[in-house]
Amino acid sequence: MTAVLGTRQDPEPSVRKPGRWSAPPRPVWEEEPSRAGQAGKGIALGLACLAVLFPLWIVIVTSLQTKRTIDEAGGLVVIPRSITFVAYQELLGGGQVQRAALVSVGVTVVGTLFSMAVSVLCAYGLSRGGSLGHRWILMTLLATMFFGAGLIPTYLLVQALGLTDTYLALILPSAVSVFNILVLRAFFMNISQELVDSARIDGAGEWRILLRIVMPLSRAVIAVISLFYAVGYWSAWFNASIYLTDQDMMPLQNVMIQLVQKQERPVGLSAQINTGQLSPLAVQMAVMVLALLPVAVLSPFVQKHFKKGMLTGAVKG
């Protein structure tokens, strides 16, 4: 009894759980980084962030400057002197830019919903091994990633379908991405088959299995693929340039190209520019900010799903 009481037991080593902002635990076989290595990583990351943020800073600052400040700086402004929202007020007050922004929002929302519906249904069908003709359909989809019909046959097909000068021409030609379908298919195949079999035993059909089991378990990859489609529709300009001739139907990206490359002025802003109240360069920068704003706002909310959605779907599949 005395021996047992007198024996000193070593306390269990405390395991420090990594906090939210702390680095993950380092493997035992990996040596600690040197101070020079840590300093080099910090400098490299700082320069990379500066290379990305500095041009964005110039665009935002220039869009908020008066015509006098821009003229004194000789163009783009780095250090702000005075802040004014005249360019944004004029752009959002009506006219071509506001109409183009509404067109871009509508095409992005409708196109993303349509593309996700088609991609999810196609990926789920291809993930079921016993589905009808899934092997040949998969081979056909893979072939389209390496071989394309070309621009002229695609334009003739869109014209024959009567889609020119319609908003459907901005959605249907680029509605489906084979890469996104393959990522979704790989993620669906990694879902436990026992869950699907138990649902079938309980009498659930394929639609209920997809909506109640597969899609709730695939929120990460669905969020990532939805962002891919949304960014693609929002940034698209080529389809509008070849399928649309009506300037009132042009999306925001095409109006931005007209402003930046051709130096054209949006409808309703010519008077302010001619009288010297508004700088054409400030208008161009403001349109760029409006075009980048939705992507910059949505990306942080989907960032946490990138690792789980893309790596699980692309590597394990």
GIVEN-V751254 format. One record per residue. N is the residue number from 1. RES is the residue in one letter. PHI is phi in whole degrees, -180 to 180 (none if undefined). Layout:
n | res | phi
N | RES | PHI
N | RES | PHI
This chain:
n | res | phi
1 | M | none
2 | T | -67
3 | A | -64
4 | V | -68
5 | L | -70
6 | G | -81
7 | T | -74
8 | R | -91
9 | Q | -91
10 | D | -67
11 | P | -66
12 | E | -68
13 | P | -63
14 | S | -76
15 | V | -102
16 | R | -82
17 | K | -80
18 | P | -66
19 | G | -78
20 | R | -68
21 | W | -106
22 | S | -85
23 | A | -73
24 | P | -66
25 | P | -60
26 | R | -84
27 | P | -60
28 | V | -67
29 | W | -85
30 | E | -100
31 | E | -77
32 | E | -68
33 | P | -71
34 | S | -76
35 | R | -65
36 | A | -66
37 | G | -65
38 | Q | -64
39 | A | -65
40 | G | -64
41 | K | -64
42 | G | -63
43 | I | -66
44 | A | -63
45 | L | -66
46 | G | -63
47 | L | -66
48 | A | -65
49 | C | -64
50 | L | -65
51 | A | -65
52 | V | -87
53 | L | -83
54 | F | -64
55 | P | -62
56 | L | -65
57 | W | -61
58 | I | -63
59 | V | -63
60 | I | -66
61 | V | -64
62 | T | -64
63 | S | -68
64 | L | -102
65 | Q | -102
66 | T | -79
67 | K | -64
68 | R | -64
69 | T | -65
70 | I | -66
71 | D | -66
72 | E | -68
73 | A | -78
74 | G | 77
75 | G | 139
76 | L | -66
77 | V | -106
78 | V | -99
79 | I | -105
80 | P | -70
81 | R | -113
82 | S | -146
83 | I | -109
84 | T | -144
85 | F | -108
86 | V | -63
87 | A | -61
88 | Y | -70
89 | Q | -64
90 | E | -71
91 | L | -68
92 | L | -90
93 | G | -84
94 | G | 125
95 | G | 106
96 | Q | -67
97 | V | -67
98 | Q | -63
99 | R | -65
100 | A | -66
101 | A | -65
102 | L | -65
103 | V | -64
104 | S | -64
105 | V | -64
106 | G | -63
107 | V | -64
108 | T | -66
109 | V | -68
110 | V | -66
111 | G | -65
112 | T | -65
113 | L | -62
114 | F | -66
115 | S | -65
116 | M | -67
117 | A | -62
118 | V | -67
119 | S | -68
120 | V | -66
121 | L | -64
122 | C | -67
123 | A | -66
124 | Y | -66
125 | G | -64
126 | L | -74
127 | S | -80
128 | R | -89
129 | G | -63
130 | G | -96
131 | S | -71
132 | L | -68
133 | G | 65
134 | H | -66
135 | R | -68
136 | W | -70
137 | I | -64
138 | L | -64
139 | M | -64
140 | T | -66
141 | L | -64
142 | L | -64
143 | A | -65
144 | T | -70
145 | M | -75
146 | F | -112
147 | F | -130
148 | G | -128
149 | A | -73
150 | G | 106
151 | L | -72
152 | I | -66
153 | P | -60
154 | T | -65
155 | Y | -65
156 | L | -64
157 | L | -66
158 | V | -63
159 | Q | -67
160 | A | -66
161 | L | -80
162 | G | 73
163 | L | -96
164 | T | -67
165 | D | 60
166 | T | -131
167 | Y | -71
168 | L | -65
169 | A | -68
170 | L | -88
171 | I | -114
172 | L | -65
173 | P | -61
174 | S | -123
175 | A | -75
176 | V | -125
177 | S | -114
178 | V | -64
179 | F | -61
180 | N | -65
181 | I | -64
182 | L | -65
183 | V | -65
184 | L | -63
185 | R | -61
186 | A | -63
187 | F | -68
188 | F | -63
189 | M | -69
190 | N | -85
191 | I | -71
192 | S | -56
193 | Q | -68
194 | E | -64
195 | L | -64
196 | V | -67
197 | D | -66
198 | S | -65
199 | A | -67
200 | R | -66
201 | I | -63
202 | D | -77
203 | G | 97
204 | A | -78
205 | G | -89
206 | E | -66
207 | W | -65
208 | R | -68
209 | I | -62
210 | L | -66
211 | L | -81
212 | R | -99
213 | I | -118
214 | V | -69
215 | M | -67
216 | P | -62
217 | L | -79
218 | S | -115
219 | R | -61
220 | A | -65
221 | V | -69
222 | I | -67
223 | A | -64
224 | V | -67
225 | I | -66
226 | S | -62
227 | L | -65
228 | F | -59
229 | Y | -65
230 | A | -64
231 | V | -64
232 | G | -63
233 | Y | -68
234 | W | -67
235 | S | -91
236 | A | -69
237 | W | -140
238 | F | -69
239 | N | -61
240 | A | -66
241 | S | -72
242 | I | -107
243 | Y | -104
244 | L | -117
245 | T | -117
246 | D | -84
247 | Q | -66
248 | D | -71
249 | M | -99
250 | M | -69
251 | P | -77
252 | L | -66
253 | Q | -63
254 | N | -70
255 | V | -65
256 | M | -64
257 | I | -63
258 | Q | -63
259 | L | -72
260 | V | -81
261 | Q | -87
262 | K | -93
263 | Q | 59
264 | E | -86
265 | R | -108
266 | P | -63
267 | V | -65
268 | G | 100
269 | L | -109
270 | S | -63
271 | A | -66
272 | Q | -65
273 | I | -72
274 | N | -67
275 | T | -83
276 | G | 84
277 | Q | -80
278 | L | -142
279 | S | -89
280 | P | -59
281 | L | -67
282 | A | -64
283 | V | -66
284 | Q | -61
285 | M | -66
286 | A | -66
287 | V | -66
288 | M | -62
289 | V | -64
290 | L | -63
291 | A | -73
292 | L | -87
293 | L | -61
294 | P | -61
295 | V | -65
296 | A | -67
297 | V | -80
298 | L | -81
299 | S | -59
300 | P | -61
301 | F | -74
302 | V | -102
303 | Q | -60
304 | K | -67
305 | H | -92
306 | F | -64
307 | K | -63
308 | K | -70
309 | G | -71
310 | M | -80
311 | L | -69
312 | T | -65
313 | G | -77
314 | A | -93
315 | V | -88
316 | K | -72
317 | G | -72
